[in-house]
Amino acid sequence: MGTYIHGLFHNGGVRNAMLAELARRKGVSLPGQGSDLDMDLEYDKLADWVRSSMDMDLIYRLSGLNREYDSDRA
C-alpha cells in the first residue's frame, strides 16, 4: 500500500483537497491556509543544520569521501 501513496502529500493541491474533504466530513473548519513549502529548500536547511551539528571532518574521513564532494553539491 505504501508504494501506491508514496509522495501523495507532496502535492499541495492534492493535500489541501483531501484535508478540506476530511474537514467537511467531520464538520470542522481548517485553520488558515498554510504556505506551500519548497521541499528542496527545507531539505537544504536540514542538511545545513546537520552539517553544523556534526564533526564533518570525521564523517568524511570515516566515509572515505573528500570534502570537495560536499562543496560540489552547493
Secondary structure as UniProt FT lines:
FT   HELIX           2..5
FT   TURN            6..7
FT   HELIX           8..10
FT   HELIX           12..26
FT   HELIX           39..53
FT   HELIX           56..63
FT   HELIX           67..72
//
